[in-house]
Amino acid sequence: MDNPPGIQTTVVGAYPKPGHVPVSDWFDLPDRDYARRWADEMAAAGDEAEASFVRAASEVIADQVEAGVDVVTDGEVRRENYIHYHCRHLTGFDFDDRADTTMRGFLTTTLPTIVGPVTAGEAFLPHDWRTARASTDRPVKVTIPGPLTITDSTVDRFYGDRAALVADLARAVNAEVLALADAGCTHIQIDEPVFARRVDDALAFGVEALATCFAGVPDHVVRTVHCCCGYPRHLDDDDYEKAPPGAYLEIAEAIDAAPIDRFSLEDAHRPNDLADLLPRFQDTTVILGCVAIARSRLETVDEVRSRLTEALRHIDRERLIAAPDCGLGYLGRDLARAKLAVLCEAARTV
């Protein structure tokens, strides 16, 4: 009997920026004032910025294709932060009047404020997608911060009601999602890591907001949601704060009932009880994090293959996809390429 085919691979979003990119990654800023630094860097880059972003997207996609990734991203090379880049294109946000606050319950940082009704502006992500798509025949996935996660990375000075704010944000995200679909993008991902930290909000109105985000999307568009458990402060930060271990178990059924196709979760840095978790997804495809994005240690093909083999004991092969836990920005390009090569080799041979 022939061996079964391997499983598909993808990445979550962020990728190490090539050195010529004029925008710093948020985790490289010691003062965590992403908004101020972005404005200064973009002003300094001037008319050269766009050419650098186009070149960078082509370079990071080439890295992913060479490793064997099936569904790639542009590496979020234009973004100083995966959340605030999107917020700059919405009404209601003030990036000049920023506020010091605590994000994710532990990280002190300086964030933009919400000072008026949030609505969509002119569509911008179709341009980013077309630019990336021009450099590859692989499907290019576009990532968008989710409504609940945006609320945890900004300071609300207008709504005073998280549910109402999330509802308006979902409608604004939906406008961009529909513009992407109209442009021809077939893979769209909403990033909602805060689902794992605010389970009550996720269940009360967060999952409903996902339905709004994807409302009206044609059936041929693959609707993905990513939810990791926490991001480190630096590489090899093994003790960084994470969402409670049981968070995935609490939201799994609601996610499975939501109008999405794929759910991306973290498993490499902190493994789950797959026998308990995966059967809760009866219809949704699971994108399983198989390489750690906060550790410099390179996983072996056997290690990743073993974890995928274990997952296949609890979910159908056609509903399992291999990926990193989250974005690869901390790793540097050499290590990112190496980890993706391991991931893809394991997925091909499982």
Residue pairs with C-beta under 8 A, 6 or more apart in sequence:
4 317
6 347
6 348
6 349
6 350
7 308
7 317
7 320
7 321
7 322
7 347
7 350
8 70
8 71
8 321
8 322
8 347
9 68
9 69
9 70
9 71
9 321
9 322
9 323
9 343
9 344
9 347
10 69
10 70
10 71
10 72
10 141
10 287
10 321
10 322
10 323
11 64
11 69
11 71
11 72
11 73
11 141
11 323
11 324
11 327
11 328
11 340
12 73
12 143
12 189
12 191
12 226
12 228
12 264
12 287
12 289
12 323
12 324
12 325
12 326
12 327
12 328
13 73
13 75
13 76
13 82
13 141
13 143
13 189
13 191
13 226
13 326
13 327
14 25
14 75
14 76
14 79
14 82
14 326
14 327
14 328
14 329
15 60
15 63
15 64
15 73
15 75
15 76
15 77
15 327
15 328
15 329
15 333
15 336
16 60
16 75
16 328
16 329
16 330
16 331
16 332
16 333
16 336
17 23
17 25
17 56
17 75
17 77
17 329
18 55
18 56
18 59
18 60
18 77
18 333
20 52
20 55
20 56
21 52
21 53
21 56
21 77
22 41
22 42
22 44
22 45
22 48
22 49
22 52
23 38
23 41
23 42
23 45
23 49
23 77
23 78
23 79
23 80
24 37
24 38
24 41
24 80
25 80
25 329
26 32
26 34
26 80
26 81
27 231
27 233
27 234
27 329
27 330
29 37
31 110
32 107
32 108
32 109
32 110
33 98
33 109
33 110
34 80
34 81
34 84
34 109
34 110
35 84
35 95
35 98
35 110
35 111
35 112
36 98
36 110
37 80
38 80
38 81
38 84
39 95
41 80
42 49
45 52
53 77
53 78
53 131
54 131
56 75
56 77
57 74
57 75
57 77
57 128
57 131
57 132
57 135
58 132
58 135
60 74
60 75
60 77
60 333
61 72
61 73
61 74
61 75
61 132
61 135
61 136
61 138
61 140
62 135
62 136
63 333
63 336
63 337
63 340
64 72
64 73
64 138
64 340
65 72
65 136
65 138
66 337
67 337
67 340
67 341
67 343
67 344
68 340
68 341
68 344
68 345
68 348
69 138
69 340
69 344
70 138
70 139
71 138
71 139
71 140
71 141
71 187
72 132
72 136
72 138
72 139
72 140
72 141
73 132
73 140
73 141
73 142
73 143
74 128
74 129
74 131
74 132
74 140
74 142
76 82
76 85
76 143
76 327
78 85
78 128
79 85
81 153
82 143
82 145
82 191
82 327
83 145
83 149
83 150
83 153
83 154
84 95
84 112
84 153
86 144
86 145
86 150
86 173
86 176
87 93
87 95
87 112
87 145
87 150
87 154
88 95
89 120
89 121
89 122
89 124
89 176
90 118
90 119
90 120
90 121
90 169
90 172
91 116
91 117
91 118
91 119
91 120
91 121
92 114
92 115
92 116
92 117
92 118
92 119
92 158
92 168
93 112
93 113
93 114
93 115
93 118
93 154
94 112
94 113
94 114
94 115
95 112
97 113
97 115
98 110
98 111
98 112
98 113
98 155
99 110
99 111
99 113
99 155
99 157
100 108
100 109
100 110
100 111
101 108
101 109
101 110
101 111
101 155
102 108
102 109
103 109
103 111
103 152
103 153
104 152
104 194
104 197
104 230
104 241
105 197
105 241
106 241
107 233
111 153
111 154
111 155
112 154
112 155
113 154
113 155
113 156
113 157
114 154
114 155
114 156
114 157
114 158
114 159
114 165
115 157
115 158
116 158
117 158
117 168
118 165
118 168
118 169
118 172
119 168
119 171
119 172
120 171
120 172
120 173
120 174
120 175
120 176
123 175
123 176
123 179
123 180
124 176
125 142
125 144
125 176
125 179
125 180
126 179
126 180
126 182
126 183
126 185
128 142
129 140
129 142
129 180
129 183
129 184
129 185
130 183
132 140
133 140
133 184
133 185
139 186
139 187
140 185
140 187
141 187
141 188
141 189
141 222
141 224
142 180
142 185
142 187
142 188
142 189
143 189
143 190
143 191
143 226
144 173
144 176
144 177
144 188
144 189
144 190
144 191
144 213
145 153
145 173
145 190
145 191
146 173
146 190
146 191
146 192
146 194
146 195
146 206
146 209
146 210
146 213
146 225
147 165
147 166
147 167
147 169
147 170
147 173
147 206
147 209
147 213
148 166
148 192
148 194
148 195
148 198
148 201
148 202
148 206
148 209
149 191
149 192
149 193
149 194
149 195
150 169
151 162
151 165
151 166
151 169
151 194
152 194
152 197
152 198
156 162
156 165
159 165
159 168
162 201
163 201
163 204
163 205
166 201
166 205
166 206
166 209
167 205
167 209
167 212
169 209
170 209
170 210
170 212
170 213
171 212
173 190
173 212
173 213
174 212
174 213
174 214
174 215
174 216
177 188
177 213
177 214
177 217
178 216
178 217
180 188
181 188
181 217
181 218
181 221
185 221
186 220
186 221
186 222
187 221
187 222
187 224
188 214
188 217
188 221
188 222
188 223
188 224
189 224
189 225
189 226
189 264
190 210
190 213
190 214
190 223
190 224
190 225
190 226
191 225
191 226
191 227
192 202
192 206
192 210
192 225
192 226
192 227
193 226
193 227
193 228
193 229
193 230
193 231
193 243
193 326
194 201
194 202
194 206
195 202
195 206
195 227
195 247
195 251
196 227
196 228
196 229
196 230
196 243
196 244
196 247
196 248
196 251
197 230
197 243
197 247
198 206
199 244
199 247
199 250
199 251
202 251
202 254
203 250
203 251
203 254
207 251
207 254
207 255
207 257
207 258
210 225
210 258
210 259
210 260
211 258
211 259
214 223
214 259
214 260
217 223
222 261
222 262
223 259
223 260
223 261
223 262
224 260
224 261
224 262
224 263
224 264
224 287
225 255
225 258
225 260
225 262
225 263
225 264
226 263
226 264
226 287
226 326
227 248
227 251
227 263
227 264
227 265
227 266
228 264
228 265
228 266
228 289
228 325
228 326
229 242
229 243
229 247
229 266
229 269
229 270
230 240
230 241
230 242
230 243
231 240
231 294
231 326
232 240
232 294
232 330
233 240
234 330
235 294
235 295
235 296
235 330
235 331
236 294
236 295
236 296
237 294
238 294
238 295
240 294
242 270
245 270
248 265
248 272
248 277
249 276
249 277
249 280
252 277
252 280
252 281
253 280
255 263
255 281
255 284
256 263
256 280
256 281
256 282
256 283
256 284
260 284
261 284
261 285
262 284
262 285
262 286
262 287
262 321
263 281
263 284
263 285
263 286
263 287
264 286
264 287
264 289
264 323
265 272
265 286
265 287
265 288
265 289
266 289
266 325
266 326
267 274
267 288
267 289
267 290
267 307
267 325
268 289
268 290
268 291
268 292
268 293
268 299
268 307
268 324
268 325
269 289
269 292
269 293
269 294
269 295
269 325
271 307
274 310
274 311
274 313
274 314
275 313
275 314
277 314
278 286
278 311
278 314
278 315
279 314
279 315
281 315
281 319
284 319
285 318
285 319
285 320
285 321
286 311
286 315
286 319
286 320
286 321
287 321
287 322
287 323
288 307
288 308
288 311
288 320
288 321
288 322
288 323
289 323
289 324
289 325
289 326
290 299
290 304
290 307
290 308
290 322
290 323
290 324
290 325
290 343
290 346
290 347
291 299
291 304
291 324
291 325
291 339
291 340
291 342
291 343
292 299
292 324
292 325
293 324
293 325
293 326
293 327
293 328
293 329
293 330
293 331
294 325
294 330
296 331
296 335
298 335
298 338
298 339
298 342
299 339
299 342
299 343
300 342
301 342
301 345
301 346
301 349
302 346
303 346
304 322
304 342
304 343
304 346
304 347
305 346
305 349
305 350
308 320
308 322
308 346
308 347
308 350
309 350
311 320
312 320
312 350
322 343
322 344
322 346
322 347
323 343
324 339
324 340
324 343
328 336
328 339
328 340
331 339
